[in-house]
Amino acid sequence: MRQTRAASRRGPGASAVWQDWQVAGFDAERYLRLAGEQWLREGGRIGGPPVNPVLAAAAAALVAVNAITTAAAQAVIGEYDPALTSRRDRACHAQHNVHMALAADAAWIEILGERVKLTAKPAGIETWAEPLPAQDLAMQHLWERVATLDDFHDPHRALDATIAALVAAGALQADDSRIGAARAALAVLRPDGAAPAESPIGAPGPWRSLLARWRQTGGPVGTVTVGTITPSFDGITAAVITLKSRDEHFGITVELVPGARTGLPYYDLPDQQHLTWWAADDLGNHYLGEQGSWDPGDDRSQGAIGFWPALDKRASRVDLIPTGTAARAVIRVPLPWTEHN
């Protein structure tokens, strides 16, 4: 194994740096083609059910550690399913002709038929953007894969493909104990056996509190009008409309400019930015978001983000934290029903 280079890819003002480790002679394009051929030998299909998560997961991992460009990875995936390339082109033309960017000083926005005035921030609502701390790109990507809750096709196979690609590229050691923690965390979030798995030991920061309460219900029932727009983070602006809490979970309606997706890809490898949606309350509890009904687009995207587990009834506020590659936004929302508890 050799270190090929170390540099920053985060842009001006960003604090995160990356190190690109690569096995001498590693050919990322060849690796992806071999992964596709192996999937076919195992009886998988490209372009039909069951959806193949291996190519997209492996490609996303190799792009994340700079072993291959997005364009080159897309070309390999397109060899196995040419229809993806044509769908990519059609989506690009359609969205750019229809939508305009959301102005930072917009007086109101309308989403899902609901108009909310944005001229004044509701009392107590705070929002800001901040750079992410420096972190290892391979581990960052590994945990982003675990956090991709909307991959219902085969998340465990997708995680295995991610790990295998990172190890093959030399970005991750095969005996790294953090790999086991990531697999154990996914087993809690998406059990693949008869009984739910226990919360793993060794999971980083917010994951410990998230996994400890993952199936907890009994959340408060209520709605908060948020109606605020974040500063730009990783080139994205988020407008959060409302927050609704229910017994089993809570959710928000949101609009993103330009468009972004939640979680890592599991089929294609789009150029679009991805976000991981976290939330944290003032009691130290963490929550993980999943994309619900969604209207995608390149210029903007909008819809619902659901968070699990249920809100702690004792919490007096919750921070909504859309997280990009190098920065995140924080929307701090007071929870009015705690005043009556």
C-alpha positions as CSV (number, residue, x, y, z in Angstrom):
1,M,0.0,0.0,0.0
2,R,1.3,3.5,-0.7
3,Q,0.1,7.0,0.0
4,T,-0.5,8.8,-3.3
5,R,-1.3,12.3,-2.1
6,A,-2.9,14.3,0.7
7,A,-4.8,17.5,0.0
8,S,-8.1,19.4,0.7
9,R,-11.1,18.9,-1.6
10,R,-13.5,20.8,0.6
11,G,-13.2,24.3,-0.9
12,P,-12.4,27.7,0.6
13,G,-13.0,28.0,4.3
14,A,-13.7,24.3,4.9
15,S,-11.8,22.6,7.8
16,A,-12.1,18.9,6.7
17,V,-9.1,17.4,4.9
18,W,-8.6,14.1,3.2
19,Q,-5.9,11.6,2.7
20,D,-6.1,9.5,-0.4
21,W,-4.6,6.0,0.2
22,Q,-4.5,3.6,-2.7
23,V,-3.2,0.2,-3.3
24,A,-0.4,0.3,-6.0
25,G,-1.9,-0.8,-9.3
26,F,-5.5,-0.6,-8.2
27,D,-7.8,-0.1,-11.2
28,A,-11.1,1.3,-10.0
29,E,-12.9,0.9,-13.3
30,R,-11.8,-2.7,-13.6
31,Y,-12.9,-3.3,-10.0
32,L,-16.4,-2.0,-10.8
33,R,-16.7,-4.2,-13.9
34,L,-15.7,-7.3,-12.0
35,A,-18.2,-6.4,-9.3
36,G,-21.0,-6.2,-11.9
37,E,-19.9,-9.5,-13.5
38,Q,-19.9,-11.2,-10.1
39,W,-23.4,-10.0,-9.4
40,L,-24.6,-11.5,-12.7
41,R,-22.9,-14.8,-11.9
42,E,-24.8,-14.9,-8.6
43,G,-28.1,-14.6,-10.4
44,G,-28.7,-10.9,-10.0
45,R,-30.2,-8.7,-12.7
46,I,-29.2,-5.3,-14.0
47,G,-32.2,-3.0,-14.8
48,G,-34.8,-5.0,-13.0
49,P,-35.8,-6.5,-9.7
50,P,-34.0,-7.3,-7.5
51,V,-32.2,-3.9,-7.8
52,N,-28.5,-4.3,-7.8
53,P,-27.0,-2.2,-5.0
54,V,-23.5,-3.5,-5.5
55,L,-22.3,-1.3,-8.4
56,A,-23.8,2.0,-7.1
57,A,-22.5,1.3,-3.5
58,A,-19.0,0.3,-4.7
59,A,-18.9,3.2,-7.1
60,A,-20.0,5.8,-4.5
61,A,-17.4,4.5,-2.1
62,L,-14.6,4.8,-4.6
63,V,-15.7,8.3,-5.7
64,A,-15.8,9.3,-2.0
65,V,-12.1,8.4,-1.5
66,N,-11.0,9.9,-4.9
67,A,-10.2,6.5,-6.5
68,I,-12.4,7.3,-9.5
69,T,-14.3,10.2,-10.9
70,T,-18.1,10.3,-10.8
71,A,-18.2,10.5,-14.6
72,A,-16.0,7.4,-15.0
73,A,-18.0,5.5,-12.5
74,Q,-21.3,6.5,-14.2
75,A,-19.9,5.2,-17.5
76,V,-19.2,1.8,-16.0
77,I,-22.7,1.5,-14.4
78,G,-24.1,2.6,-17.8
79,E,-22.5,-0.3,-19.5
80,Y,-24.6,-2.6,-17.4
81,D,-27.8,-0.6,-17.7
82,P,-27.7,1.9,-20.7
83,A,-31.2,3.0,-19.7
84,L,-29.7,4.8,-16.7
85,T,-27.8,7.2,-19.0
86,S,-30.9,8.2,-21.0
87,R,-32.9,8.7,-17.8
88,R,-30.2,10.9,-16.4
89,D,-30.2,13.1,-19.5
90,R,-34.0,13.4,-19.5
91,A,-34.2,14.4,-15.9
92,C,-31.6,17.1,-16.4
93,H,-33.3,18.8,-19.4
94,A,-36.8,18.7,-17.7
95,Q,-35.8,20.2,-14.4
96,H,-33.7,23.0,-15.7
97,N,-36.4,24.3,-18.0
98,V,-39.1,24.5,-15.3
99,H,-37.7,25.8,-12.0
100,M,-36.0,28.9,-10.7
101,A,-33.7,29.2,-7.7
102,L,-35.2,30.2,-4.4
103,A,-34.2,33.7,-3.4
104,A,-32.7,34.1,0.0
105,D,-35.0,37.0,0.8
106,A,-38.2,35.3,-0.4
107,A,-41.3,36.5,1.3
108,W,-43.1,33.1,1.1
109,I,-42.8,29.7,-0.3
110,E,-45.4,27.1,-1.2
111,I,-44.8,23.4,-0.8
112,L,-47.3,20.6,-1.2
113,G,-50.1,23.1,-1.5
114,E,-49.2,25.0,1.7
115,R,-48.0,28.6,1.7
116,V,-45.9,29.8,4.5
117,K,-44.7,33.4,5.0
118,L,-41.0,33.8,5.4
119,T,-40.6,37.5,6.0
120,A,-40.2,37.0,9.7
121,K,-38.6,34.1,11.6
122,P,-41.0,32.6,14.2
123,A,-40.1,33.3,17.8
124,G,-37.3,31.2,19.2
125,I,-36.3,29.6,15.8
126,E,-32.6,29.8,15.2
127,T,-30.6,28.7,12.2
128,W,-27.0,28.7,11.2
129,A,-24.4,26.8,9.0
130,E,-21.1,25.4,10.1
131,P,-18.2,23.4,8.6
132,L,-17.9,19.8,9.6
133,P,-14.8,18.8,11.6
134,A,-11.9,17.1,9.8
135,Q,-12.6,13.4,9.4
136,D,-11.4,10.3,7.6
137,L,-13.2,10.1,4.2
138,A,-13.5,6.4,4.2
139,M,-15.1,6.2,7.7
140,Q,-17.3,9.2,6.9
141,H,-18.6,7.4,3.8
142,L,-19.0,4.1,5.7
143,W,-21.3,5.7,8.3
144,E,-23.2,7.6,5.6
145,R,-24.0,4.2,4.0
146,V,-25.3,2.9,7.4
147,A,-27.4,6.0,7.7
148,T,-29.1,5.6,4.3
149,L,-32.4,4.4,5.6
150,D,-34.4,4.8,2.4
151,D,-32.4,1.9,0.7
152,F,-35.0,-0.9,1.1
153,H,-33.6,-3.1,-1.6
154,D,-30.6,-4.8,0.2
155,P,-28.9,-2.4,2.6
156,H,-26.7,-5.2,4.0
157,R,-25.4,-6.1,0.6
158,A,-24.8,-2.4,-0.2
159,L,-22.8,-2.0,3.0
160,D,-20.8,-5.1,2.2
161,A,-20.0,-3.8,-1.3
162,T,-19.0,-0.4,0.3
163,I,-16.6,-2.1,2.7
164,A,-15.1,-4.3,0.0
165,A,-14.5,-1.4,-2.3
166,L,-12.9,0.7,0.4
167,V,-10.6,-2.2,1.4
168,A,-9.7,-3.0,-2.2
169,A,-8.7,0.7,-2.8
170,G,-6.6,0.7,0.4
171,A,-8.7,3.4,2.0
172,L,-9.8,1.0,4.9
173,Q,-8.0,-1.9,6.6
174,A,-9.9,-5.2,6.4
175,D,-9.3,-5.8,10.2
176,D,-10.5,-2.3,11.2
177,S,-12.7,-2.8,14.3
178,R,-15.0,0.0,13.1
179,I,-16.2,-2.1,10.3
180,G,-17.8,-4.5,12.8
181,A,-19.4,-1.6,14.6
182,A,-20.9,-0.3,11.3
183,R,-22.4,-3.7,10.5
184,A,-23.8,-4.1,14.0
185,A,-25.4,-0.6,13.8
186,L,-27.1,-1.5,10.5
187,A,-28.4,-4.7,12.0
188,V,-30.2,-2.6,14.6
189,L,-31.6,-0.2,12.0
190,R,-32.5,-2.8,9.4
191,P,-32.6,-6.2,11.1
192,D,-32.1,-9.1,8.6
193,G,-32.9,-11.8,11.1
194,A,-35.9,-12.9,13.2
195,A,-34.9,-10.9,16.2
196,P,-33.7,-7.3,16.3
197,A,-30.0,-6.9,17.0
198,E,-28.6,-5.3,20.2
199,S,-27.0,-1.9,20.1
200,P,-23.3,-2.3,19.2
201,I,-20.3,-1.3,21.3
202,G,-17.9,1.1,19.7
203,A,-20.3,3.2,17.5
204,P,-19.2,6.8,17.2
205,G,-20.8,9.8,19.0
206,P,-24.4,10.4,18.0
207,W,-24.9,6.7,17.0
208,R,-24.8,5.5,20.6
209,S,-27.8,7.5,21.8
210,L,-29.7,6.9,18.5
211,L,-29.3,3.1,18.6
212,A,-30.1,2.9,22.3
213,R,-33.6,4.4,21.7
214,W,-34.1,3.2,18.1
215,R,-37.5,1.4,18.6
216,Q,-38.8,3.8,21.3
217,T,-42.3,5.2,20.8
218,G,-44.5,7.4,22.9
219,G,-43.6,10.7,21.3
220,P,-45.7,13.9,21.9
221,V,-48.4,14.7,19.4
222,G,-48.3,18.3,18.0
223,T,-47.3,20.5,15.1
224,V,-44.8,23.4,15.0
225,T,-44.7,26.0,12.1
226,V,-41.0,26.4,11.4
227,G,-41.1,28.6,8.3
228,T,-37.4,29.4,8.0
229,I,-34.5,29.2,5.5
230,T,-31.0,28.1,6.3
231,P,-27.8,29.8,5.2
232,S,-26.1,28.0,2.4
233,F,-24.1,24.9,3.4
234,D,-22.2,22.8,0.9
235,G,-24.0,25.0,-1.8
236,I,-27.5,24.0,-0.6
237,T,-30.2,26.1,1.0
238,A,-33.0,24.4,3.0
239,A,-36.4,25.8,3.7
240,V,-38.1,24.0,6.6
241,I,-41.9,24.5,6.6
242,T,-43.4,22.5,9.5
243,L,-42.5,19.9,12.1
244,K,-45.1,17.3,13.1
245,S,-44.6,14.9,16.0
246,R,-46.5,11.6,16.4
247,D,-46.3,8.6,18.7
248,E,-43.8,6.7,16.6
249,H,-41.7,9.4,14.9
250,F,-41.6,13.0,13.8
251,G,-41.3,14.6,10.4
252,I,-40.7,17.8,8.6
253,T,-41.7,19.3,5.2
254,V,-38.7,20.8,3.4
255,E,-37.6,22.4,0.2
256,L,-34.0,22.2,-1.0
257,V,-32.3,24.5,-3.6
258,P,-30.6,23.2,-5.6
259,G,-32.1,19.8,-5.4
260,A,-30.4,17.2,-3.2
261,R,-31.2,13.6,-2.2
262,T,-31.3,12.0,1.2
263,G,-28.7,9.2,1.6
264,L,-26.3,7.5,-0.7
265,P,-27.4,6.0,-4.0
266,Y,-28.3,2.3,-4.3
267,Y,-29.0,2.0,-8.0
268,D,-27.6,4.8,-10.2
269,L,-24.8,7.2,-9.3
270,P,-26.3,10.7,-9.8
271,D,-24.2,13.9,-9.8
272,Q,-26.6,15.4,-7.3
273,Q,-25.4,16.3,-3.8
274,H,-26.6,14.0,-1.0
275,L,-27.6,14.8,2.6
276,T,-27.7,12.9,5.8
277,W,-30.5,14.2,8.0
278,W,-29.8,14.1,11.7
279,A,-31.7,15.7,14.6
280,A,-30.7,16.2,18.3
281,D,-32.6,17.4,21.3
282,D,-31.5,19.2,24.4
283,L,-31.4,16.0,26.4
284,G,-28.6,14.5,24.3
285,N,-30.9,12.2,22.2
286,H,-30.2,11.8,18.5
287,Y,-32.5,11.0,15.6
288,L,-32.0,9.9,12.0
289,G,-34.0,11.1,9.1
290,E,-35.4,9.2,6.1
291,Q,-36.8,10.6,2.9
292,G,-40.5,10.1,2.5
293,S,-42.8,11.3,-0.3
294,W,-40.5,13.4,-2.5
295,D,-40.6,15.6,-5.6
296,P,-37.0,15.4,-7.0
297,G,-35.3,17.8,-9.3
298,D,-32.0,19.3,-10.2
299,D,-32.9,23.0,-9.5
300,R,-34.9,22.2,-6.3
301,S,-36.4,19.2,-4.6
302,Q,-39.1,19.1,-1.9
303,G,-41.1,16.7,0.2
304,A,-41.1,15.0,3.6
305,I,-38.3,13.8,5.9
306,G,-39.3,11.5,8.7
307,F,-37.1,11.1,11.8
308,W,-36.8,8.1,14.2
309,P,-37.2,7.2,17.0
310,A,-40.0,9.2,18.6
311,L,-39.3,12.5,20.1
312,D,-38.5,12.4,23.8
313,K,-41.5,14.1,25.5
314,R,-39.2,15.8,28.0
315,A,-37.2,17.7,25.3
316,S,-37.8,21.4,25.1
317,R,-36.1,21.9,21.7
318,V,-34.8,19.9,18.8
319,D,-32.1,20.7,16.3
320,L,-32.7,19.6,12.7
321,I,-29.3,19.0,11.1
322,P,-29.1,18.4,7.3
323,T,-25.5,17.3,6.8
324,G,-23.5,17.5,3.6
325,T,-20.0,16.4,2.7
326,A,-18.1,19.3,4.2
327,A,-20.8,21.4,6.1
328,R,-24.1,21.2,7.8
329,A,-27.0,23.5,8.7
330,V,-28.7,23.6,12.1
331,I,-32.3,24.6,12.5
332,R,-33.1,25.0,16.3
333,V,-36.8,24.5,16.9
334,P,-38.4,25.1,20.4
335,L,-41.1,22.5,21.3
336,P,-44.0,24.4,22.8
337,W,-45.9,21.4,24.2
338,T,-43.2,20.8,26.8
339,E,-44.4,23.9,28.6
340,H,-47.5,21.9,29.6
341,N,-45.8,18.8,30.7
